[in-house]
Amino acid sequence: MVINKKDFFSIVQSTISEKLLNQKQKDGFGYLLTKIERLDLDKRWAAYILATVWNDTLNSMQPVSEKGTLRHYNKYENLNGNIFFGDGYLYRGRGYVPLIWRDNYEKFGRIIGIDLLGEPDVVLKPEIAWKILIVGMTAGLFTGDNLLKYFNDVDSDWVEARKIINNSDDGEKIAEHAQKFFEAL
């Protein structure tokens, strides 16, 4: 798929973004659009990926790190592979979508061939965040659901596709944005 970035930005600016896109947002979109073009993804998949990143990065289009105090993260000790004091904070959500829990850092690190347990902050690098995002959404590694389940020859289920990432929080809002991204692509 070849994407006309000028038209894309114009449509996104007029239909999705409430403010003028800043340079970091444009850079983030540019990076992701280049990755999407190289993979020649189904346009619905591409639109849904962009809407997911738009939502989960709070519109920054850059990998983000979950905010919170150490006390907040202490409640996640001994959950999902968090075994040491401080694991809740150390393996907090990072990336284009929040990669959380020691188990997930270990699993995705093994899959993409990087020591995410030893260096969890590398998830904030766009290249690493992209690898996690694309493998997670296409192979169903976040929840067991993948893009093909919701966007295939029979279906285009924009709302339920949120189950690829989690249990449908913001499903309607992301679906609305995804359909606008689809038009922009």
Residue pairs with C-beta under 8 A, 6 or more apart in sequence:
1 36
1 37
1 40
1 41
1 43
1 46
1 185
2 37
3 33
3 36
3 37
3 185
5 29
5 30
5 33
7 184
8 29
8 33
8 184
8 185
9 21
9 26
9 29
11 180
11 183
11 184
12 21
12 29
12 180
12 181
12 184
13 20
13 21
15 180
15 183
15 184
16 54
16 177
16 180
16 181
16 184
17 25
17 59
21 29
24 60
24 61
24 62
25 59
25 60
25 61
25 62
27 61
27 62
28 53
28 57
28 60
28 61
28 62
28 126
29 50
29 61
31 126
31 130
32 49
32 50
32 53
32 61
32 130
35 130
35 134
36 46
36 49
36 50
39 134
41 49
42 147
42 151
43 182
43 185
44 151
44 156
44 178
44 182
45 137
45 138
45 147
45 151
46 181
46 185
47 178
47 179
47 181
47 182
47 184
47 185
48 137
48 147
48 150
48 151
48 158
48 161
48 164
48 174
48 178
48 181
49 133
49 134
49 137
49 147
50 177
50 178
50 181
51 174
51 175
51 177
51 178
51 181
52 96
52 97
52 133
52 137
52 164
52 165
52 174
52 178
53 61
53 96
53 97
53 133
54 61
54 174
54 177
54 181
55 170
55 173
55 174
55 177
56 64
56 96
56 97
56 98
56 165
57 63
57 64
57 96
58 64
62 126
63 94
63 95
63 96
63 123
63 124
63 125
63 126
63 128
63 129
64 94
64 95
64 124
65 92
65 93
65 94
65 121
65 124
66 92
66 93
66 94
66 98
66 100
68 89
68 92
70 86
70 89
73 88
73 89
73 92
74 85
74 88
74 89
75 88
76 82
76 87
76 88
76 101
77 85
77 87
77 88
79 88
79 101
80 100
80 101
80 102
80 103
80 104
81 87
81 91
81 101
81 102
81 103
81 104
81 106
82 88
82 91
82 101
82 102
83 102
87 102
90 102
90 120
91 100
91 101
91 102
91 104
91 105
91 120
92 98
92 100
93 99
93 100
94 120
94 121
94 123
94 124
94 129
95 123
95 124
95 128
95 129
95 132
95 133
96 129
96 130
96 132
96 133
97 132
97 133
97 136
97 142
97 165
99 105
99 108
99 116
99 123
99 132
102 117
105 116
105 117
105 120
105 123
106 116
106 117
107 141
108 116
108 132
108 135
108 136
108 141
109 115
109 116
109 117
111 135
111 141
112 128
112 131
112 132
112 135
114 122
114 128
116 122
116 123
116 128
122 128
123 129
123 132
135 141
136 142
136 164
137 146
137 147
137 164
137 165
138 146
138 147
138 148
139 146
140 146
140 149
140 164
142 164
142 165
142 166
143 163
143 164
143 165
143 166
143 167
145 163
145 164
146 164
147 161
147 164
149 164
150 156
150 157
150 158
150 160
150 161
150 163
150 164
151 157
151 161
158 174
158 175
158 176
158 178
158 179
159 168
159 171
159 172
159 175
160 168
160 171
161 171
161 174
161 175
161 178
162 168
162 169
162 170
162 171
162 174
162 175
163 171
